[in-house]
Amino acid sequence: MAIFLDGSDSADSFYTTNLEGQAYELRFRWNSRSKSWFMYIGVSGQDYSIKTRLVNGRNLLKPYTSVEGVPPGSLYLIDMEKVYGRPSRDDFGINKRFRLVYYRSTEADPFEEA
């Protein structure tokens, strides 16, 4: 079953969540120059392991599968209204147009190409 992760109501926020039995800290920052959201993620209590721009259409964690401190599942930014769009400062988060969805490593990834 997919897990919807919280987004951000402010331009710089963070929280801790449990994914597959491990606590991870997630930080979301809005970059006004590039007009993009960035996510930092790592094991709670440690430095962030990665930083990535939030874009839809691909597994955000796939390029970092060999990096320690990155969740083993798949993470997607989903556009809830259209097939493809770009999140703005105010439409990313729970009950908003763009949401983060995490699929556990033990589940089939519905977006993975066979």
Backbone as CSV, one residue per row, in Angstrom:
resi,resn,N_x,N_y,N_z,CA_x,CA_y,CA_z,C_x,C_y,C_z
1,MET,0.840,-1.183,0.000,0.000,0.000,0.000,0.884,1.245,0.000
2,ALA,0.607,2.167,-0.858,1.391,3.390,-0.978,1.232,4.260,0.264
3,ILE,2.283,5.022,0.557,2.274,5.943,1.691,2.383,7.360,1.140
4,PHE,1.424,8.212,1.480,1.508,9.615,1.106,2.310,10.339,2.176
5,LEU,3.337,11.066,1.751,4.177,11.815,2.677,3.740,13.270,2.709
6,ASP,3.932,13.898,3.857,3.608,15.313,3.987,4.501,16.129,3.072
7,GLY,3.988,17.242,2.644,4.783,18.187,1.865,5.179,19.332,2.766
8,SER,5.044,20.547,2.290,5.458,21.707,3.064,4.462,22.836,2.937
9,ASP,4.191,23.491,4.066,3.352,24.687,4.053,4.201,25.949,4.105
10,SER,5.499,25.782,4.319,6.396,26.935,4.348,7.540,26.702,3.361
11,ALA,8.309,27.744,3.117,9.387,27.653,2.125,10.561,26.802,2.598
12,ASP,10.610,26.482,3.886,11.684,25.651,4.432,11.124,24.909,5.638
13,SER,10.956,23.613,5.510,10.390,22.838,6.619,11.017,21.461,6.661
14,PHE,10.892,20.811,7.807,11.383,19.441,7.929,10.533,18.671,8.921
15,TYR,10.573,17.357,8.793,9.895,16.462,9.726,10.530,15.089,9.638
16,THR,10.186,14.249,10.598,10.693,12.886,10.651,9.546,11.928,10.368
17,THR,9.820,10.904,9.585,8.817,9.892,9.276,9.475,8.517,9.305
18,ASN,8.666,7.503,9.508,9.154,6.129,9.543,8.842,5.455,8.218
19,LEU,9.880,4.967,7.552,9.722,4.244,6.287,10.434,2.904,6.414
20,GLU,9.687,1.845,6.320,10.221,0.481,6.352,11.049,0.221,7.621
21,GLY,10.536,0.703,8.753,11.165,0.428,10.037,12.337,1.321,10.387
22,GLN,12.602,2.339,9.597,13.717,3.263,9.850,13.180,4.689,9.882
23,ALA,13.632,5.486,10.842,13.232,6.892,10.919,14.111,7.720,9.983
24,TYR,13.467,8.491,9.126,14.159,9.366,8.185,13.723,10.799,8.428
25,GLU,14.671,11.708,8.273,14.341,13.120,8.334,14.269,13.656,6.913
26,LEU,13.196,14.370,6.636,12.988,14.968,5.324,12.925,16.479,5.485
27,ARG,13.593,17.172,4.594,13.554,18.631,4.590,13.129,19.079,3.202
28,PHE,12.234,20.050,3.155,11.746,20.589,1.892,12.054,22.081,1.854
29,ARG,12.689,22.509,0.760,13.042,23.921,0.600,12.602,24.405,-0.773
30,TRP,11.964,25.561,-0.789,11.582,26.206,-2.029,12.732,27.099,-2.473
31,ASN,13.161,26.927,-3.729,14.215,27.754,-4.295,13.550,28.749,-5.231
32,SER,13.525,30.014,-4.832,12.819,31.024,-5.624,13.538,31.344,-6.927
33,ARG,14.839,31.122,-6.970,15.587,31.391,-8.212,15.202,30.391,-9.297
34,SER,15.186,29.096,-8.952,14.834,28.072,-9.949,13.344,27.757,-9.954
35,LYS,12.609,28.353,-9.017,11.167,28.103,-8.871,10.891,26.607,-8.764
36,SER,11.639,25.960,-7.852,11.552,24.509,-7.675,11.606,24.143,-6.192
37,TRP,10.997,23.015,-5.885,11.127,22.423,-4.559,12.312,21.473,-4.561
38,PHE,13.070,21.463,-3.459,14.153,20.516,-3.260,13.885,19.727,-1.991
39,MET,14.258,18.459,-2.014,14.086,17.582,-0.862,15.447,17.064,-0.433
40,TYR,15.666,17.088,0.872,16.842,16.484,1.487,16.314,15.311,2.300
41,ILE,17.029,14.196,2.307,16.576,13.045,3.085,17.783,12.292,3.635
42,GLY,17.600,11.780,4.841,18.642,10.988,5.474,18.108,10.343,6.737
43,VAL,18.882,9.442,7.307,18.501,8.771,8.546,18.413,9.817,9.649
44,SER,17.382,9.745,10.436,17.162,10.702,11.518,18.359,10.726,12.460
45,GLY,18.798,11.921,12.823,19.938,12.080,13.721,21.274,12.130,13.019
46,GLN,21.279,11.976,11.705,22.514,12.025,10.917,22.394,13.125,9.870
47,ASP,23.490,13.412,9.175,23.454,14.372,8.081,22.563,13.835,6.963
48,TYR,22.006,14.733,6.172,21.207,14.302,5.032,22.091,13.531,4.055
49,SER,21.534,12.467,3.490,22.282,11.635,2.547,22.224,12.165,1.122
50,ILE,21.074,12.748,0.747,20.920,13.249,-0.622,20.118,14.539,-0.637
51,LYS,20.243,15.250,-1.746,19.414,16.411,-2.056,18.962,16.220,-3.488
52,THR,17.676,16.382,-3.748,17.165,16.210,-5.105,16.032,17.192,-5.370
53,ARG,15.908,17.594,-6.626,14.802,18.465,-7.036,13.549,17.612,-7.171
54,LEU,12.423,18.135,-6.727,11.165,17.405,-6.834,10.556,17.631,-8.213
55,VAL,10.614,16.598,-9.024,10.016,16.601,-10.358,9.152,15.356,-10.484
56,ASN,8.128,15.423,-11.297,7.316,14.223,-11.467,7.740,13.466,-12.710
57,GLY,7.285,12.228,-12.789,7.592,11.411,-13.954,8.731,10.423,-13.756
58,ARG,9.342,10.410,-12.552,10.426,9.441,-12.324,10.535,9.136,-10.830
59,ASN,11.169,8.001,-10.540,11.431,7.609,-9.164,12.551,8.499,-8.634
60,LEU,12.254,9.341,-7.666,13.220,10.303,-7.148,14.398,9.646,-6.434
61,LEU,14.211,8.425,-5.926,15.266,7.752,-5.173,16.134,6.829,-6.032
62,LYS,15.695,6.511,-7.230,16.403,5.524,-8.061,17.876,5.868,-8.314
63,PRO,18.244,7.115,-8.588,19.666,7.398,-8.820,20.537,7.219,-7.570
64,TYR,19.897,7.057,-6.404,20.637,7.009,-5.145,20.529,5.658,-4.443
65,THR,20.242,4.604,-5.172,20.044,3.295,-4.543,21.287,2.782,-3.827
66,SER,22.454,3.200,-4.244,23.681,2.723,-3.589,24.168,3.661,-2.486
67,VAL,23.441,4.743,-2.231,23.840,5.697,-1.204,23.274,5.261,0.145
68,GLU,24.125,5.198,1.143,23.690,4.820,2.486,22.808,5.927,3.067
69,GLY,21.741,5.520,3.750,20.846,6.481,4.376,19.672,6.891,3.519
70,VAL,19.484,6.201,2.389,18.365,6.487,1.494,17.351,5.354,1.619
71,PRO,16.058,5.657,1.754,15.058,4.589,1.859,15.132,3.636,0.672
72,PRO,14.858,2.343,0.910,15.010,1.341,-0.153,13.866,1.283,-1.164
73,GLY,12.767,1.971,-0.900,11.613,1.911,-1.789,11.699,2.909,-2.935
74,SER,10.530,3.253,-3.465,10.416,4.193,-4.580,9.628,5.410,-4.123
75,LEU,10.027,6.596,-4.587,9.362,7.837,-4.207,9.036,8.637,-5.453
76,TYR,7.781,9.022,-5.572,7.316,9.770,-6.735,6.595,11.035,-6.306
77,LEU,6.738,12.074,-7.095,5.924,13.269,-6.973,4.780,13.089,-7.963
78,ILE,3.574,13.081,-7.456,2.393,12.796,-8.276,1.571,14.065,-8.472
79,ASP,1.170,14.320,-9.705,0.254,15.405,-10.034,-1.158,14.833,-9.945
80,MET,-1.935,15.297,-8.980,-3.259,14.745,-8.721,-4.334,15.283,-9.676
81,GLU,-4.020,16.313,-10.465,-5.028,16.922,-11.336,-4.809,16.648,-12.814
82,LYS,-3.571,16.586,-13.239,-3.267,16.392,-14.655,-2.231,15.282,-14.785
83,VAL,-1.909,14.947,-16.002,-0.913,13.902,-16.242,0.478,14.409,-15.895
84,TYR,0.765,15.649,-16.219,2.104,16.168,-16.007,2.037,17.661,-15.696
85,GLY,2.741,18.062,-14.689,2.814,19.469,-14.323,4.046,19.728,-13.485
86,ARG,4.239,20.969,-13.106,5.385,21.355,-12.296,4.875,22.033,-11.029
87,PRO,5.307,21.558,-9.853,4.792,22.144,-8.614,5.262,23.578,-8.409
88,SER,4.341,24.409,-7.942,4.693,25.788,-7.612,4.855,25.900,-6.101
89,ARG,5.116,27.073,-5.626,5.358,27.310,-4.201,4.171,26.874,-3.340
90,ASP,2.948,27.025,-3.849,1.759,26.820,-3.017,0.937,25.579,-3.326
91,ASP,1.355,24.724,-4.255,0.501,23.576,-4.583,1.178,22.230,-4.338
92,PHE,2.071,22.154,-3.359,2.759,20.919,-3.004,2.464,20.570,-1.552
93,GLY,1.977,19.341,-1.325,1.717,18.880,0.041,0.432,18.089,0.148
94,ILE,0.118,17.688,1.369,-1.105,16.928,1.626,-2.319,17.764,1.228
95,ASN,-3.260,17.131,0.542,-4.491,17.761,0.057,-4.235,18.895,-0.928
96,LYS,-3.093,18.840,-1.621,-2.790,19.815,-2.658,-2.577,19.080,-3.971
97,ARG,-2.344,19.816,-5.027,-2.231,19.219,-6.351,-1.074,18.235,-6.463
98,PHE,0.093,18.555,-5.923,1.263,17.686,-6.003,1.535,17.044,-4.654
99,ARG,1.690,15.713,-4.677,1.905,14.964,-3.441,3.033,13.955,-3.643
100,LEU,3.726,13.651,-2.544,4.763,12.626,-2.565,4.163,11.288,-2.183
101,VAL,4.479,10.263,-2.971,3.982,8.912,-2.718,5.177,7.971,-2.628
102,TYR,5.212,7.196,-1.533,6.300,6.242,-1.308,5.761,4.828,-1.432
103,TYR,6.463,3.996,-2.205,6.141,2.576,-2.340,7.251,1.775,-1.666
104,ARG,6.879,0.901,-0.745,7.862,0.080,-0.030,8.631,-0.817,-1.003
105,SER,9.829,-1.183,-0.606,10.665,-2.033,-1.459,10.071,-3.425,-1.637
106,THR,9.170,-3.830,-0.755,8.530,-5.143,-0.844,7.287,-5.118,-1.733
107,GLU,6.889,-3.944,-2.191,5.707,-3.803,-3.038,6.117,-3.641,-4.493
108,ALA,5.220,-3.993,-5.372,5.460,-3.756,-6.793,5.356,-2.260,-7.066
109,ASP,6.306,-1.744,-7.789,6.301,-0.322,-8.155,5.410,-0.171,-9.387
110,PRO,4.263,0.492,-9.271,3.331,0.568,-10.403,3.842,1.390,-11.567
111,PHE,4.886,2.161,-11.360,5.402,3.019,-12.432,6.672,2.460,-13.069
112,GLU,7.224,1.428,-12.474,8.470,0.837,-13.001,8.195,0.168,-14.352
113,GLU,9.031,0.473,-15.317,8.874,-0.134,-16.638,9.379,-1.564,-16.603
114,ALA,8.633,-2.433,-17.200,9.014,-3.845,-17.219,9.963,-4.148,-18.346
